[in-house]
Amino acid sequence: MNKIMKGAMVASVAVLGLSLAACESKKEEAAETTADAVEATTDATADAIDSTAADMSGEAKDMMNDKADAVRASGNTEADAIRDKAEKTN
């Protein structure tokens, strides 16, 4: 009888753990989707800046390339913050 009770307790804890994990994963999935969108948007913006820079030369081109790099870095930082926040709230 004790083995049956232990087995039932283990099964109950496992089910509870899986349902909590499912909740957390939905929040994390939503955060991941948002973070991916932020990265995609900033990458597209940076790509547009790079395209503009391709038609330039000298210091102006360097400045535009630096701006594109800064936009990408900003997007990555923001996306990482979104992911980190989602992990901490779970």
Buried (B, 14 or more C-beta within 10 A) or exposed (E): EEEEEEEEEEEEEEEEEEEEEEEBEEEBEEBBEBBEEBBEBBBEBBEEBBEBBEEEEEEEBEEBBEBBEEBBEBBBEBBEEBBEEBEEEB
